[in-house]
Amino acid sequence: MKKLLLIMGDLATGKSTFANILSKRYDTNVFFKDSIKEVLGDTIGFSNREENKKLSRATMELMFFIFSEFEKLDKNLILESNFHTIELETLHKMAYEKNYEVLTLVLRGDVEILHKRYLNRMHNENRHPVHLSTTLDVFDDFRRYTEYSRSEKILGNTIDINANDFSYQTNIDVLEKIDQFMRDC
């Protein structure tokens, strides 16, 4: 059976880095919501938060399209995003119809640690403008966003990962669980 590995969770947990690690480990394509949104932002543009949210919705529609086209290759796939419940429901329905088994990796961490990481990333990395239209640099906004995103219902088979530090990316127990999923048929 083909495998769909979903990587989601809190902001600043290292989702994209981990997705790249796993993509190499399993010789599997990975698509990132942020990267697609950046292309859309550069191509279409946006001038306010509402237009930015439209880019996010269009990005998810493109991820659904990518998955529907990719499955024709009969290969495994990794998708990385801060998925919402409705998006997870859509992906699970598509996976069921296309004979994919799904595993969702959920990365979580202490909100204060993650906020410090987030601020560092915003101030010290060359972040694309499409990611800078929020007020998440304010701790209370970041905390509320994190609480809201954690309230999303996560479907199916999951592995919860503590991302207070990045040791999970080389943790043998975590990787063996994912290895088992990726090789089981």
Summary of the structure (lengths in Angstrom):
residues: 185
radius of gyration: 16.2
end to end distance: 5.1
largest distance: 47.0
contacts: 542
relative contact order: 0.22
helix: 58%
strand: 17%
